Amino acid sequence: MQSPASKWIQIFAVVLAFGFLFGSFNVREVVAAEGKIGFMDLQKAIAGTKEWKKSFASFKTKFKKEQKKIKVREDRLKKMLENLNKQSFVLDPELKKKKEEDFRKAKVEFERYVQDKNSDFAVKEKEMTEKMLKQMIDIIKNIGKRKKFSMVIEHKALLYHNSAEEVTALAIKAYDKKYK
């Protein structure tokens, strides 16, 4: 199962990889200097940290609680519609019109509530992911310097690599050690 932040990590990884490839240095210079290149799976590195697992578990718990609240509200709305449909033939036209309007208002309020909650969770997920990505990038830079890599490239930007210079597991360990 992919984590909910995987899309942010993937987007960031691709942007980061293209930034490295086309921005801050010349790839030909690195290859010409026969530089040592490290490889990693950024998404796996983030998802493998203790902090992510703990944060994601908490996020998931809050999300599930909110889903239950939404389900209760949705069920109330459905019940309201059922009652309106059952009573529609026997209700006074004015009362029927008022109940229909009450239902429309409740439905709009429910839809807004769901949109607001989805937006809130998306913002929280993005904040959590961005924070950890920044921290992981620092870890990766330190590993790169320590291991004397010319660069560390994310897997998604590659067609092939030698797994001898894989640093994903090392990045997870270093992250967990630094951010207990």
Contacts in CASP RR format, 6 or more apart in sequence:
PFRMAT RR
TARGET T0000
AUTHOR 0000-0000-0000
METHOD contacts of the structure
MODEL  1
MQSPASKWIQIFAVVLAFGFLFGSFNVREVVAAEGKIGFMDLQKAIAGTK
EWKKSFASFKTKFKKEQKKIKVREDRLKKMLENLNKQSFVLDPELKKKKE
EDFRKAKVEFERYVQDKNSDFAVKEKEMTEKMLKQMIDIIKNIGKRKKFS
MVIEHKALLYHNSAEEVTALAIKAYDKKYK
3 9 0 8 1.000
3 43 0 8 1.000
3 47 0 8 1.000
3 52 0 8 1.000
3 56 0 8 1.000
4 56 0 8 1.000
4 59 0 8 1.000
4 125 0 8 1.000
5 46 0 8 1.000
5 56 0 8 1.000
5 125 0 8 1.000
5 126 0 8 1.000
5 128 0 8 1.000
5 129 0 8 1.000
6 43 0 8 1.000
6 47 0 8 1.000
8 125 0 8 1.000
8 126 0 8 1.000
8 129 0 8 1.000
8 130 0 8 1.000
8 133 0 8 1.000
9 42 0 8 1.000
9 43 0 8 1.000
9 46 0 8 1.000
9 47 0 8 1.000
9 129 0 8 1.000
9 133 0 8 1.000
10 43 0 8 1.000
10 156 0 8 1.000
12 42 0 8 1.000
12 133 0 8 1.000
13 42 0 8 1.000
13 43 0 8 1.000
13 154 0 8 1.000
13 156 0 8 1.000
13 157 0 8 1.000
14 154 0 8 1.000
14 156 0 8 1.000
14 157 0 8 1.000
16 42 0 8 1.000
16 137 0 8 1.000
16 154 0 8 1.000
17 153 0 8 1.000
17 154 0 8 1.000
17 156 0 8 1.000
17 157 0 8 1.000
18 157 0 8 1.000
20 151 0 8 1.000
20 153 0 8 1.000
21 27 0 8 1.000
21 157 0 8 1.000
25 151 0 8 1.000
30 37 0 8 1.000
30 150 0 8 1.000
30 151 0 8 1.000
33 150 0 8 1.000
35 149 0 8 1.000
35 150 0 8 1.000
36 147 0 8 1.000
36 148 0 8 1.000
36 149 0 8 1.000
36 150 0 8 1.000
36 165 0 8 1.000
37 149 0 8 1.000
37 150 0 8 1.000
37 151 0 8 1.000
37 152 0 8 1.000
37 153 0 8 1.000
37 161 0 8 1.000
37 165 0 8 1.000
38 144 0 8 1.000
38 147 0 8 1.000
38 149 0 8 1.000
38 151 0 8 1.000
38 152 0 8 1.000
38 153 0 8 1.000
38 161 0 8 1.000
38 165 0 8 1.000
38 166 0 8 1.000
38 167 0 8 1.000
39 152 0 8 1.000
39 153 0 8 1.000
39 154 0 8 1.000
39 155 0 8 1.000
39 158 0 8 1.000
39 161 0 8 1.000
39 162 0 8 1.000
39 163 0 8 1.000
39 165 0 8 1.000
39 166 0 8 1.000
39 167 0 8 1.000
40 140 0 8 1.000
40 152 0 8 1.000
40 153 0 8 1.000
40 154 0 8 1.000
40 155 0 8 1.000
40 166 0 8 1.000
40 167 0 8 1.000
40 168 0 8 1.000
40 171 0 8 1.000
41 154 0 8 1.000
41 155 0 8 1.000
41 168 0 8 1.000
42 133 0 8 1.000
42 136 0 8 1.000
42 154 0 8 1.000
42 155 0 8 1.000
42 156 0 8 1.000
44 168 0 8 1.000
45 136 0 8 1.000
45 140 0 8 1.000
45 168 0 8 1.000
45 171 0 8 1.000
45 172 0 8 1.000
45 175 0 8 1.000
46 52 0 8 1.000
46 129 0 8 1.000
46 132 0 8 1.000
46 133 0 8 1.000
46 136 0 8 1.000
47 53 0 8 1.000
47 56 0 8 1.000
48 172 0 8 1.000
49 132 0 8 1.000
49 136 0 8 1.000
49 172 0 8 1.000
49 175 0 8 1.000
49 176 0 8 1.000
49 179 0 8 1.000
50 176 0 8 1.000
50 180 0 8 1.000
51 132 0 8 1.000
51 175 0 8 1.000
51 176 0 8 1.000
51 179 0 8 1.000
52 132 0 8 1.000
55 128 0 8 1.000
55 132 0 8 1.000
56 128 0 8 1.000
59 121 0 8 1.000
59 124 0 8 1.000
59 125 0 8 1.000
59 128 0 8 1.000
62 121 0 8 1.000
63 121 0 8 1.000
66 117 0 8 1.000
66 121 0 8 1.000
70 113 0 8 1.000
70 114 0 8 1.000
70 117 0 8 1.000
73 110 0 8 1.000
73 113 0 8 1.000
74 110 0 8 1.000
77 103 0 8 1.000
77 106 0 8 1.000
77 107 0 8 1.000
77 110 0 8 1.000
80 102 0 8 1.000
80 103 0 8 1.000
80 106 0 8 1.000
81 103 0 8 1.000
84 96 0 8 1.000
84 99 0 8 1.000
84 100 0 8 1.000
84 103 0 8 1.000
87 96 0 8 1.000
87 99 0 8 1.000
88 96 0 8 1.000
91 99 0 8 1.000
135 175 0 8 1.000
135 178 0 8 1.000
135 179 0 8 1.000
136 171 0 8 1.000
136 175 0 8 1.000
139 171 0 8 1.000
139 174 0 8 1.000
139 175 0 8 1.000
139 178 0 8 1.000
140 152 0 8 1.000
140 167 0 8 1.000
140 171 0 8 1.000
142 174 0 8 1.000
143 149 0 8 1.000
143 152 0 8 1.000
143 167 0 8 1.000
143 170 0 8 1.000
143 171 0 8 1.000
143 174 0 8 1.000
144 152 0 8 1.000
144 167 0 8 1.000
147 167 0 8 1.000
149 165 0 8 1.000
152 167 0 8 1.000
153 161 0 8 1.000
155 161 0 8 1.000
END
